[in-house]
Amino acid sequence: MIFESVTSIPEFERDFKKLSKKFRTLKNDLKTFIETQLFIYHKRKIDNGGIFRIPGLDFESPAVYKARKLACKSLKGKGVHSGIRVIYAYFEDRDRIEFIEIYYKKKDSTDCDRKRIKKYYSRKSSRRLNPGVEFF
């Protein structure tokens, strides 16, 4: 396994289930994304411009990132420019990825849900250290 654990919060599970109905390859696409993009960025420390840390949050740890380059095979011809965005937290000390949100930019023009991020990871949240549900 590339990371010690890969988990998700309940809201991500709902987002994922909804998008998976439209994009049938999404589960495999997300698995490939973890094995390639997240591995390259967090383990090899290579920045390909597709992942960036979300600024302006009221906490330092865990680091929360937005990924813009997720290749979805259901969107033929789009490659990494599929429009699917993934928001996740990376707990470097525990080598854990926790998915927070996934959305399709073309359909939902809003940015990431900062309220959701703060609900789970702000200094005031009691959930900060509790792991989510295993994703894969």
C-alpha positions in Angstrom: 0.0 0.0 0.0 1.3 3.5 -0.9 -0.1 5.3 2.1 -0.7 3.8 5.6 -4.4 4.4 5.2 -6.9 6.0 2.9 -10.1 7.1 4.5 -13.1 9.3 3.8 -15.7 11.3 5.7 -19.4 10.5 5.3 -20.1 13.5 3.1 -17.4 12.4 0.7 -19.1 9.0 0.5 -22.4 10.6 -0.5 -20.6 12.9 -3.1 -18.7 9.9 -4.5 -21.8 7.7 -4.8 -23.7 10.5 -6.6 -20.9 11.1 -9.1 -20.2 7.4 -9.6 -23.7 7.0 -11.1 -22.8 9.5 -13.9 -19.1 8.5 -14.2 -19.0 4.7 -14.0 -15.2 4.5 -14.0 -14.7 6.9 -11.1 -13.8 4.3 -8.5 -10.9 3.0 -10.6 -10.0 6.5 -11.7 -9.7 7.5 -8.0 -7.6 4.5 -7.2 -5.3 5.4 -10.1 -5.2 9.0 -8.9 -4.0 7.8 -5.4 -1.4 5.5 -6.9 0.0 8.2 -9.3 -0.8 11.8 -8.5 -0.9 11.6 -4.7 2.1 9.3 -4.7 4.2 11.6 -6.9 3.2 14.7 -4.9 3.5 13.4 -1.3 6.1 10.7 -1.5 8.3 11.8 -4.4 7.8 15.5 -3.6 7.2 16.3 -7.3 4.7 19.1 -8.0 3.0 18.8 -11.4 0.8 21.8 -10.8 -2.4 19.7 -10.3 -2.4 19.7 -6.5 -2.3 22.7 -4.2 -2.7 23.4 -0.5 -5.9 25.3 0.3 -4.9 28.6 1.9 -6.7 30.6 4.6 -7.8 27.8 6.9 -7.6 28.4 10.6 -5.3 25.4 11.3 -2.0 24.1 10.1 -2.4 20.4 10.5 -3.6 18.3 8.7 -2.7 20.0 5.4 -5.8 20.2 3.2 -5.3 20.0 -0.6 -7.4 20.5 -3.7 -6.6 18.3 -6.7 -7.5 19.5 -10.1 -5.9 16.8 -12.2 -8.0 13.6 -11.9 -8.3 11.7 -15.2 -11.7 10.2 -15.6 -12.0 7.5 -18.3 -15.8 8.2 -18.5 -15.0 11.6 -19.9 -13.3 10.4 -23.0 -10.7 12.8 -24.5 -10.5 15.0 -21.4 -7.6 13.3 -19.7 -6.6 15.1 -16.5 -8.8 18.0 -17.5 -11.9 16.2 -16.6 -13.3 18.9 -14.3 -13.5 16.6 -11.4 -12.1 18.1 -8.2 -11.0 16.3 -5.1 -10.5 17.9 -1.7 -8.5 15.8 0.8 -6.5 16.1 4.0 -3.0 14.6 4.4 -1.8 13.6 7.8 1.9 13.4 7.1 2.8 12.1 10.6 0.5 9.2 10.2 0.9 8.9 6.4 -2.9 9.0 6.0 -5.1 10.5 3.2 -8.7 11.4 4.1 -11.0 12.4 1.3 -13.3 15.3 2.2 -15.1 16.3 -1.0 -15.4 15.4 -4.7 -17.3 17.4 -7.2 -17.7 18.0 -10.9 -16.7 21.6 -11.7 -18.7 21.8 -14.9 -21.9 21.0 -13.2 -21.2 22.7 -9.8 -19.4 26.0 -10.2 -18.9 26.5 -6.5 -15.4 26.1 -4.9 -14.6 23.6 -2.2 -16.9 23.5 0.9 -14.8 25.4 3.5 -17.6 24.9 6.2 -17.2 21.1 5.7 -13.4 21.3 6.0 -13.6 23.4 9.2 -16.3 21.2 10.7 -13.8 18.3 10.6 -10.4 19.8 11.0 -10.5 23.2 12.7 -8.8 23.5 16.1 -12.2 23.4 17.8 -13.3 20.2 16.1 -13.4 17.1 18.3 -13.2 15.0 15.2 -9.6 16.1 14.2 -7.8 13.0 15.4 -10.5 10.4 14.7 -10.0 8.5 11.4 -12.7 8.3 8.9 -14.0 5.2 7.2 -11.5 3.1 5.1 -12.2 4.0 1.5 -10.7 1.1 -0.4 
